[in-house]
Amino acid sequence: MGGRKGMRAENPRAVWDYCRCCLFMAPRIRWRWAPLGFLARSPSAVSFLLGSLAASGLVAGAFFWLVISSSRRSDPTLVGCRPDSEGSWSVGVYYGKSPFSLSPIELHGSSNANNSAWPIANPVLTCASPSRAGYPSNFVADPFLYVQDSVLYLFFESKGTTTMKGDIGVARSFDQGGTWEFLGIALEEDWHLSYPFVFSYQNQIYMMPEGNKKGELRLYRAVNFPLKWALEKVLIRKPLIDASLIQYEGHYWLFASDFTRFGIEKNAELEIWYSSSPLGPWKQHPKNPIYRVDKSLGARNGGRPFIYEGSLYRLGQDCGGTYGRRIQIYKVEKLNREEFKEVPVKLGIEEPKKGRNAWNGIRYHHLDTQQLPSGNWIAVMDGDRVPSGDSTTRFLLGCTFTLLLLSLIMSIGFFVGAVNCCVTSSRRNESSWLRTRPHVNLRARRYLAGMNRYGSSIRARVNPKTCSGKVVLSFLVLVGMAFACTSVHFLLGGNGAEEAYMFGGQYSQFTMVTMTYEARIWNLKLYVKHYSRCESVREIVVVWNKGKPPSEEEFDSVVPVRIRVEELNSLNNRFKVDPLIKTRAVLELDDDIMMACDDIEKGFRVWRENPDRLVGFYPRLVDGSPLQYRNERYARGENGYNAILTGAAFMDSEYAFKRYGSQEAMEGRALVNQFFNCEDLLMNFLYSNASSERTVEYVHPAWAIDTSKLSTAAISRNTQVHYDIRTNCLSKFSALYGALPSKWEFASRADGWDR
């Protein structure tokens, strides 16, 4: 506030007078955008300014279309699952021989053929489940299991979209957690509820949810399990958070946190209470609070304590950096009415490696693990792909860059002279307040005059007609384009994740298969690094046709990479039966094709809807007499296609590979070896020959880059020769396997993915 005479910060009256002057003078300030006289004198400056605006808009639009729109996720039929400052939590299932050897459900081969989940993949429960049942929810979190014979019940926090508070939902599973049926809201109060700790005691089922906004820890009893509960009693009249209890060495122990204590950092405090019964009365441990430490050290509870091989283990939350960043586990070495000691141990769950593309890639903060009657262990864990407060941060950043863009445009306007600022000299319309304070009026006029002088001085130096002026202004335009793209990214780009698409209430995974040889190793490394981060990719299989194969350690991959070395250099190797593939879905994708993970996920969703078809990204229309091979432009012109290039297509590995390797396809495979081409066309004919129904489906990628254009290592680099060979293949395949079906039109899907 200092620096100008009479306007120092120690003179608050002058500051106030100046602010009031600005308010009163605002109607009298005229921002002149390219007055007619200036248009006649310097139209190039105005043209430059308008061109800058247009360029920024075009670049922002292109950025949105190429980058943002390819990862936008919307389901207009779903009420719920809205962006939330607390996150987008969901729930996954894990299995293991012990609570320290847990692995996700997708690694155990669980499947559901009814919705093409081969295998079922985490998360198994999301906000979509309660939302589609009529209980709009932004996220589900804090899962607790209750095992009743062979039936699993899952209780969890469901944050209401309209009320913005947590209620306790419940779901049921008859297949060990593979599929869940949402039953409804089990408990709802006027205040926020979460952390539904469910347990049994003396043939009764109880729930002890967190409700610290009420200021007390309440216990509810099941009146009609699992949907009807009644208040049993108030256990402790304190606003305890994430209370967990367990019976150990003759007492019931309750671990909880009270963040209302003076001087306590949130998520950094832990208390212990003990009793002879879970119904109380409860007594405080004499050393409370047991913890008053850094919030990254797991003081806040992160799930149900458990006993394994005679030892007690407590789960805590690492809240460093963001709330609920990781689960930590502690082995309790000493617990009695006078002492408490625990030490950290390894959790045993592999860290997610796909970042925001994984459902729990950024944080996971709650785990409930229990032993099943079979002796194996099951666990439910929540996870999130965004940090706490992410949506608010993105909105604020987007608004900030929008303001910066507007300021920059205004500055360019001053520089090129398309914007001017002046104050009228007439005193007839001045307010009485200004007339009685001429010093304030004069100060404002001097300030505005100074702005014009500075603008004139800058315009003299930054002349659009000079070389240096053009360089400076071009730089400012580039900065404006960067601001525009950044603003679009934060305001419209979502959480930055390229997520999997749910089908039938479940997720699944697929295996990527690509075929290459030593001359294309640089392509392959780029390919593996990019696609291994896609959420639904489980494994990448490299069919190595020629040369010395690389080692799997050479690749920057977050999924397993398997090099399958072939003895014969043949394109037929692409479709060889591979018993080591663990997924039903396979994406055959050439190593020189790069596209967004979101487009890959769309293709996988479409294939799961139609697992009996070839679903791909490059359509072709095979017609004419004789048949002629043409590019996609021809198919677009005829508004239809009847073939999909399998160098970028999903298929049923079991069906497709067996059919390609069958006796029936032997002559076709011989032609593929003869021409060293046409293996994808052969697969189309084999599919068509086996079914009278539709056999191909097209998905339009937002963008795709053919990196073979940057290299000489491609069999199709001579396009005309390549097309002639394929035309020859068509005549021979049609003689062997019959004609391909008539065309299917583009843009026939309701979601528009085939436009």
N, C-alpha and C positions, 0 to 999 in steps of 0.2 A: 504493500500500500504506500510505500515511500518513494522518494526519487524526484517528485515534481514539487515545485515551490508551493507552499500552502496546502499540501495534500499529504502530510506526513501521518504515520499511523498514530502518533501521540496527539493528534488533533481530531478526535472522533466527530466533533461537530462539523468540521469541514468535510469529512468523509461522508457523513449523513447527507449534508447539503448536496454534495456531488451526485450521490445515488438518486436523490429525489429529482435533481435536475435531469438526469438521464431518463427517468420515467416520464417527466412532463414533456421533455423535448422529443420523445420518440415519435409522436405523430408529425413533428415538424422536420424530421430527418428524411430526406428523400434518397432512396437507393436507386440510382438511374442505371438501368440495364440498357446499354447501347442506344442512347438517344439518337434521333434522326440525324442530327448534325454529325455525330461521331460516325454513324453508319456511312455517311457520304465521305468522311475524311479517311476512315481506316476500316473498311469492311473486312480486311484480312484478319484483324485482331478478333473481331466477333466470330468470324468463320473458324478461327483457331479454337476459341473458347467452346463454341458449339461442337466442333469436332472432338474436342477433349471429352466433353460430356458424352457424346455418342460412342466414342471409343471405349470409355470406361463402362458404359452400359452394355455394349456388345461383348466385351471381354467377360464381364460379370455374368451375362447370359450364357455365353459359351461355357464358362466355368461351371455354372449351375447344371447345364445340360450334360456335360461330359463327366463331371465329378460328383456333384451333389445328387442329381436326379437318379443316378445309378445306385445310390445307397439309401434312398428315401423308403421308408417303410410305413405303409398306411393300410388299415383295414377298416373301411367305412362302415362295415356292418358291426364292428365291435365297439361297444360303449365301455370305456375303461382303458387300462394300460396306457395312460397318458404320461408324458414326461413329468418327472417328479424330482424336486430338489433333494429328496432323500435317496433316490436311486431307482433301479429297475430290478429289484431282487426277484429271484426265482429259486426253485428247490431241485436238487439232484439226489440220486441214490447211489450208494457205494456198497460193495460186498467184499468180504475177506475172511480168511481163516482166523484172524485175530483183529482186535481194534487198531493194531499197528501195521496192518498189511492190507489196507483198504484200497480198492481200485474202482473206477467208475463203471456204471452198468454197461456201457457200450463195449467194454473189454470182456464181458462174460457171455456174449452171444445171445442175450435175451432178444426175442423177436415177437412181432405182432403182424402176422400176414394180412390181417384185416385192413391195415392202413399202410402197408409197404414199409414198415419199420424193421429193416433187416441190417443191423441190429437196432434196438431201441437205444437212443442216446439221451444224455442229460441236456437240459433240465427236463424232469418228468412232470413238473407242476409249475405253471406260470400264472400271471394275472389273468390270462385268457380263460382259465377254468372257471373261477367265480364270475367273471364278467359275462361269459356266455350263458351262465345259469341265472342271470338276472341280478347279480350282486356286483356292480361295477367296481373294479379294484385296480389300483395303480401298481401294486406289487404284492408279492407274498414272501414272507420271511419267518425267521425263528421257528423252524419245524421241530415238532416233538412227535415221537412214535408211541403208539400204544398197541402192543401185540396181544391179540385175543385168538388163541389157537392158531389157525393158519391164515387168519385175516389180519391185515395191517390197517390201523387207523392213523391218520396223519393230522395233527392239529397245528395250526400256523396262524400268524398274524396276516390279515388281509386289510390293506389300507384302502378305505372307501374313496372313490373318485369325487363324490359330492360332499361327504362329511369331512374328508381329509383327516380322519382319525382311524385308529386300528380297531378291528373286530377280530374275533377268533373264528376262523373257518375250519372245516373238517372235511377230509376226503378218505376214501376207502379203496384198498387194493386187495384183489384175490390172487395175484400172481407175483407175490414177493416184491412189490414196488415197481413193476414194469409199467403198469397202467393204473391210473387213479380216477375214481369216480367222485366228483365233488358232490357232497351231500347237503351243504348249506352252512349257514352261520350258526355256530354252536353257542356263542356267548357275545352279547352286545350290551354295552353300558353307555351312559352319557359322556363318559370320558374315554381317553385312549387306552386300549388294551393291547398287549403284546406278550411275547415269551410265555406261551401257555404250557407250563410245566405240569404234565399229566402223570399221575401215579396211582397205584392201588394200595389200600390199607384196610385190613380186616374186612375183606370181601366188598369193599366200597371203592368206587373210582372217584378220585378227586382231581381238581385242576387248581393250580396256583399261578394265575397270570400276573404279569406286571401291570399295575394301574397306579403308578406313583403320582399322577395328577390328582388322584383322590386323597393322597396323603397317607395311605395305609396299605398293608399287604393283606389281601383277602383270599379266603379258601372257599371254593365252590365244590359241591357234591353233585354227581350225575344222578338226576331223577329218572331220566329215560335216555340212556347212553345211545348214541353220542351227541344228540342234538339238544337235549334239555338239561339245564343245570340250575341249581339253587344255591344261594349264599349259605354256607355252613357257619362260618364265623370269621371275625377279623383276627388274624394271627398276631400281627405287630402293627402298632399305630405309628408307623414311620413311612416315608416315601421311598421304600426300598426298590431297587432296580435289579432286574434279571435274577430273581431269587431262585436258587437251586438247592435241593436237599438230598441227603442220602443217609442210610443207616450204616454205621461203622463203629465197631468195637463197643457195643452196648448203648450207644446214643444215636439220636438223629441229629445231624449237623446241617445247618442252613448257611449257605454262602450268599451274600448279597452286597449291594453297594448303596451308599447314601451320599449323593453328591451335594446335599444341602449343608453339610458340615462346613464350618468356616475355614477358609484357606485351602479347601480341597480342589485340585484340578479335576475337571470332568473326565470320567473314564479311568481315573487313577487311584480309586479307593476301593477297599474290600473289607467287609465285616464278616464275623462268624458268630452264629447263634447256636445254642444246643438245647435239647429237650429229650425227654424219655418217650415222647410221642410226637408224630407229625402234626397233631392237633394242638400241641402246646401244653402248658405255657413254655415260652421260649426265654432263655437267659442269654445275655451278651457275654461273649468271651472277654476275659479281663484285659486282653491286649488289643481290643478294638480301638481304632481300625487296624486290622492286621497289616494292610498295605496302605501307604500314602506315598506313591512312587510316580515315576514317569508313566504316562498313559500307554506307552509302547510295550510295557512289561507284563501285560496280561492280567491286570487287577480285575477288570470287569469280566464277569462270567461269559462264557461262550458256548454254553450247552450243558447237558446233563452229566454230572460226575459219574464215574463207573468204577467198578472193582474188577481187576484182572489179575489172575494168579496171586490172589491175596493182597494185592496192593491197591491203594486208592489213588485215582487220578482225577484231577480237576482241569476243566477246559476254560481258557481265558481268551480275551481279545487283545490283539495288538492293534491299538488305535493310533499309531504314529503315522503322521502324514495325512490320513483320512480316517474317518470313523469306520471301524470294522475291517481293517485292512487284511488281517490274517488271524487264523486260529492258532493259539499256542496251547500246549498240553504240559501239565505239571504232575510229577509224582509226589504225593504227600508222604513225607518221611516221618513226620511226627504230628499227631493231632490228639490232644486231650484238653481237659478243662483249664490247663495252665499254659500249654505250649502249642505252637504250630510252626511247621517247617515244610517247605516243598521245593523241588528242584525241577527245572525244565527238562523235558525229554523230547525226542523226535516224534512228530506226529505220524509220519509214514504215508502221507498222501502226497502224490507228485504235484509239484507246483504247475499251474496252468501256464502255457507258453505262448498263447496266441493273442495276448493282450485283450483289447476291446472286442476282438472277434470271437472270444470265448465267453460263454455265459457267466463264468466266474473269474474272468481274466484279470480284473482289477482288485477285487476283494472278496473274501468269504469270512463270515464272522460267527457262524453258529453250526454246531455239530451235535447230533444225538445218535449214539451208537449203542446197540443192544444185541444180546446173543439170542439167536433163534433156537427153537426146540431141536433143530438138526445139529446144533453145536457151532455152526458158522455164525458170523457176525454180519449185521446189516447196519447201515448208517444213512442218515439223511442230513444234507448240508445245504445251506443257502449260499448264494453267490450273486455277484453283480459285475457288470461290465463297465460301470462308470463310477467315479469317486463321488463322495458326498458333496452336494451343492453344485454338481456339474451343470445342470440346466440353467441355474441362476447365473453362474459364471459365464456360460456361453452367451446368454442374453445380454449381459452387461458388456462383454467384449464386443459383441456385434453392434450394439448401440454406440460404443466408443469409436469403433472404426467408421461407422456411418457418419458421425459428427466430424471425425477427422477428414473424411472425404468431402463433406460439404464445406468445411473450412478451407480445404485445399482448392476446391473449385472457386470459392470466393477470392482466394488469394491470386489464383491465375487470372481471374477477372480484373482485379486491381492492376496486375502486372501488365496485361495487354491493353488496359484502358477501356475494357467493356463495362466496368462497374465504376461509378463515381459516387461520392458522398458529399452533400452540402446541406447547409441550413438556411432557410429563408431569412431575409433581412427585415421583413415587415414586422412591426411591433403591435399591429392591431389585434392579432389573434393570440398574443401572449397572455398567459394566465396571470392573475393578480399575484400569485405566489412568486412568479418569475420577475414581475415588474418591481416588486418590493425587495428583490434580491438580485440586483444587476450583476454583482460579482460572480454569482453562480452561473448566470446566463453567459457572461463573458468567458468564464472558465470552460464551459461546454463548447462554446464556439471555437475557442482556441484549440481545444482537444480535437474537434472534427477537422478544423483547418490543418492541424498537424498531420492527421491521417492522410489528407489529400496531398500535402507536401511530400510525405514519405512515399505515397503511391507514385507521385510524379517523378521523384528521384529514382525509384526502382525502375519505373518504365523507361527512364532515360538510359539506364544501364542494361535492362533486359528488353532489348528491342527485337520483336519477332522477325524483323527484316534482316538482322545481322546473324552471322553464323553462331556467335556465342549465345545470343538470345534464343536461337532455335534449339541449341543444345540444352540450355537451362530449362526452357519450357517443355521440351520433350522429356527430360528427366522428371519434371513435375507431373506430366501426364502418366508416365510409367508408375510413379508412386501412387497416383490416383487410381490406376487400374489395380495395383496391389491392394490398396485400401478397399476397393469395391469387391474384389474376390474374397478378401478376408472377412468382410462384413457378411457377404452371402454365406460363406462357410460357417460362421458362428451362428447366424440367425436361422438358416435353413438346412444346415448340414447334419442335423441330428446329433447323436452322441459320438459320431466318428467311427462307429462300428459297421462292419458288413456282416450282418447276422444271418443265421440259418432261417429258413421258412418252415413254420409248423404245418403239418398235415395230419388231419385226424386226431388232433390234440397231442401229437408226439413229434419228436425229432429223430433223425437217423443219421447215418454216416455212409460215405462211399469211398472207394479206392480209385485213385488216379493211375492210369496206365499210359505211358508214353514210349515211343520207340525212337532210337537214335543210334549214333555211332560217333567215333572219335572226332570227326571233323566239326561236330556241332556241340562240343563240350561247353563252350561259353554260353550258348543258348540254354543248355540244360541247367547250368548253375543258376541263371537268372530265373528260369522256370520254377525250379524247386524252391528257391527262396520265397518267391511270390505266392505260389499256390499252397505251400505248406501252412500258411497263415489263415487260409479259408476255414471257417468254423467246422464244416461237415466233412472235411478231408481227414481220413483216418490214416492212410498210408499212400506213398507214392512208389509205384513199381516202374522201374526203368528197364525196358526190353533192349538189351545191348546187342546190336546186330553185327558190329564190325570193329576191329581194333582192340587195343588194350583198354579194358574197362577201368573206370575210376574207382576209388574206394568210397564207401558210404560216408566216411568222415570228412570228405572234401566238400560236402554240401552244407550250406547254412539252412538247416531245416528244423522245424519244431515238431515234425511227425517222422515216424520211421521211413527211411528210404531203402528200398531193396533193389539191388542190381541183378537182373536175371540175364545171364550171358547165354546167347544162342550160338550153336555151332554153325548154322547156315544163315547167310545174309538173305533173308526173305521177308517180304512184307506180310506174309501169312503169319509170322510170329506175333504180330499184334493181337491176334485173336486166339492164341493158343490157350488151351485149358490150363488153369493155374490153381491147383488145390490149396495153395497157401493164402489165397485171397479170402479174407474173412467177412467181406460184405457182399450182399446180393447185387448192389448197384456198383457199376464201374463206369467211370468217365474216361473214355479214350480221347486224349487230347494231344495233338502234335506239340512238340517242344518249341515250335516257332510261333505259337499263338499265345498272345497275352491279352487278357481281358479282366474286368473287375471281378472280385470275389462275389459281389452281389449278383452279377449275371450268372455265374456258376451256380449259386444257390437257387436262383430262379429256375434254371434248367433242372436241378435236382428235384425241386418241388413239383414241376410239371411231370417229370418221370415217375415220381411216387404216385401221382394221380393216374398214370398210364404205364405201369411197369411192363406191359406187353409190347411197348413201342420203342422205336429208336427216337430219342429226343435230342435234338442238336441245334447248332447255331448257324449252319451254312446250308440253306435250302437250294435245291436244284429242281428244275422241271425237265423231265426226260420225255420228249415227244417228237413228232415228225415221222416222215416215211422216206428214207430210212431214219432210224433214231439218231439223234445228234446231241452231243454233249455241249451244253452252253453254261454261261455263268449266271450269277444271281440276278443280274440286271434283266436278263431275259425272263426269268421267273416273275420278277416284279412287274414287268411289262404285261405279262399274261395273267397277272394276279392269281398265281397259284403255284404249288410245288407238289411233287410226289416222291421226292428222295431227299435224304439228309446225309451230308458227308460225315462219315464216322470217324474222321480225324478230329472231330470235336462233337462228340455225342455220348449221351448216357445210354446204357443198355443193361439188361439182366445178364450178368456174367455167366450164370449157369446155363441159361437157355441159349444165349447168343454164341458163346464159345463152343458149346457142344454141337450146335447146328453147323457152325463154320467148319468144325473138324470132322463132320460126318462123312460117310461114304458118298452121300448125295452131292456134297460140295467138292468132291475130289477133282473133277474136271475144271471147275471154276478156279480152284487153288492152283492148278497147273497153268492156267492162263495168266494168273497173277504173277507167277514165277517167270513165265515167258516174257511178259511185257514189263515186269518190275513196276507195276501200276495196278490200279483198279480194285484193290482189296475192299475199299469202302463201298463201291458200287456192287460188288458181289454180295456183301452183307445185306444191302437193300433188297436185292433180288431174292435172297434166301428168306428174309422176313416176309416179303410179299407172297412168295410161293407157298408159305406155310399157313397163311391166314387170308380169309376173305374180308376181314375187318381192316380198319385203318391201321397202318403200321409205322407211320412217321409223324413227328410233331416238331414244330419249329418254335424257337425262342429267340427273340431279337436282342442281341447284346447292345448295351448303350455305346460301347466302343470296343474295338478289337484291333490289335496291332500284329501284323505278320512280320516277325523279325527275320524271316528268311530273305526278305527283300534287302536286308543289310549284309547278306552273305551269299557266296556262290554255292554253298552246300545245300542245294534243294533240287529235288527231282523235277519240280514244276517251274524252274526258272525260265525255260523256254515255253511260254504259255501256249503258243499255237501247236507245237509238237505234242505237248502234254494233252491238249484237248483232242487232237487227232487220234492219239492212242486210246483215249477214253471212248471216243465215238466207235472205234473198232471193238472195244470191250462190250459196249452196249449191244451191238448186233449179235455177238457170240453168246452173251449171258441171256438175252431174250430168247434165243433159240434153245438154250438149255433149260431155262427156268420159267419161261413165259413172260408176258408183258408186265410192266409195273402198273399200278392202279392209276386211274384218272386223278386229276389234280385236286388238292384241297386249297381253299382260298386263305389268303392272309387275313389278319385282323378278325378272326372268328372267336377269339377268347374274350371273355368279359373283362379280364384284368388288363387286356391290351398288350400282353407280353409278346405277342406274335405279329406285331405291326411292322 
